């Protein structure tokens, strides 16, 4: 549960989500809902501001090769969730590292 809270906060910050309707709730949300909401945010960026999506992927440190592979090789019906999975995977690495650091496990 703590990881979901940190993940949602980090996603909102790192993706620069400032519009209330697009924000991922930070409390009372499970990983499946985070994934669905993130897919909606990615859909919005893909349709309305592709450059901002590319910049966000760079800022999130999502490997460019994985990003392009998803865009060009994944079934179009699954692109949004595949991109969401890439982002979540990368952000969870950050969340786990921060939690370990806080607990002085690093």
Phi, psi and omega per residue, in radians:
X1 nan -0.753 3.122
X2 -1.075 -0.670 3.129
X3 -1.109 -0.704 3.128
X4 -1.095 -0.709 3.108
X5 -1.074 -0.851 3.131
X6 -1.114 -0.716 -3.136
X7 -1.073 -0.851 -3.135
X8 -1.069 -0.752 3.120
X9 -1.073 -0.795 -3.123
X10 -1.130 -0.721 3.117
X11 -1.076 -0.817 3.135
X12 -1.033 -0.751 -3.121
X13 -1.205 -0.905 -3.037
X14 -1.214 -0.495 3.100
X15 -1.546 -0.080 3.123
X16 1.149 0.626 -3.127
X17 -1.386 1.988 -3.141
X18 -2.127 -0.126 3.103
X19 -1.487 2.154 -3.050
X20 -0.895 -0.762 -3.082
X21 -1.200 -0.357 -3.117
X22 -1.661 -0.270 -3.062
X23 -1.116 2.538 3.069
X24 -1.565 2.115 -3.121
X25 -1.015 2.448 -3.091
X26 -1.649 -0.191 3.120
X27 -2.262 2.637 3.095
X28 1.158 0.575 -3.106
X29 -2.298 2.442 3.120
X30 -1.755 3.052 -3.043
X31 -1.115 -0.574 3.112
X32 -1.163 -0.681 3.126
X33 -1.240 -0.640 3.068
X34 -1.050 -0.784 -3.136
X35 -1.067 -0.771 3.135
X36 -1.128 -0.791 -3.135
X37 -1.139 -0.709 3.104
X38 -1.100 -0.695 3.100
X39 -1.073 -0.643 3.093
X40 -1.157 -0.724 3.107
X41 -1.097 -0.785 3.133
X42 -1.111 -0.702 3.097
X43 -1.035 -0.797 3.130
X44 -1.046 -0.804 3.136
X45 -1.168 -0.707 -3.139
X46 -1.061 -0.684 -3.101
X47 -1.457 -0.557 -2.976
X48 -1.967 -0.393 -3.073
X49 -2.754 1.262 -3.087
X50 -1.030 -0.665 3.139
X51 -1.052 -0.721 3.114
X52 -1.140 -0.646 3.091
X53 -1.098 -0.791 3.126
X54 -1.086 -0.757 3.107
X55 -1.087 -0.690 3.125
X56 -1.125 -0.729 3.127
X57 -1.095 -0.681 3.103
X58 -1.135 -0.832 -3.125
X59 -1.103 -0.612 3.127
X60 -1.350 -0.184 -3.125
X61 1.196 0.612 3.020
X62 -1.389 2.197 -3.112
X63 -0.967 2.275 -3.115
X64 -1.012 -0.659 -3.135
X65 -1.107 -0.691 3.111
X66 -1.198 -0.700 3.119
X67 -1.049 -0.847 -3.133
X68 -1.176 -0.644 3.111
X69 -1.060 -0.774 3.113
X70 -1.081 -0.805 -3.103
X71 -1.096 -0.580 -3.009
X72 -1.840 -0.320 -3.040
X73 -2.057 -0.308 -3.099
X74 -1.499 2.537 3.070
X75 -0.904 2.228 -3.097
X76 -0.898 -0.508 3.118
X77 -1.206 -0.358 -3.048
X78 -1.923 -0.017 -3.064
X79 -1.001 -0.793 -3.076
X80 -1.061 -0.776 -3.132
X81 -1.283 -0.553 3.090
X82 -1.165 -0.718 3.077
X83 -1.171 -0.716 3.097
X84 -1.035 -0.720 3.131
X85 -1.111 -0.695 3.092
X86 -1.063 -0.790 -3.123
X87 -1.144 -0.809 -3.124
X88 -1.090 -0.742 3.121
X89 -0.995 -0.822 -3.109
X90 -1.188 -0.764 -3.119
X91 -1.175 -0.613 3.115
X92 -1.149 -0.571 3.050
X93 -1.043 -0.756 3.126
X94 -1.146 -0.781 -3.122
X95 -1.048 -0.845 -3.117
X96 -1.105 -0.696 3.107
X97 -1.104 -0.755 -3.135
X98 -1.146 -0.698 3.115
X99 -1.138 -0.755 3.123
X100 -1.107 -0.706 -3.140
X101 -1.115 -0.754 -3.139
X102 -1.074 -0.652 -3.135
X103 -1.451 0.043 -3.119
X104 1.068 0.635 3.102
X105 -1.631 -0.074 3.098
X106 -1.903 nan nan
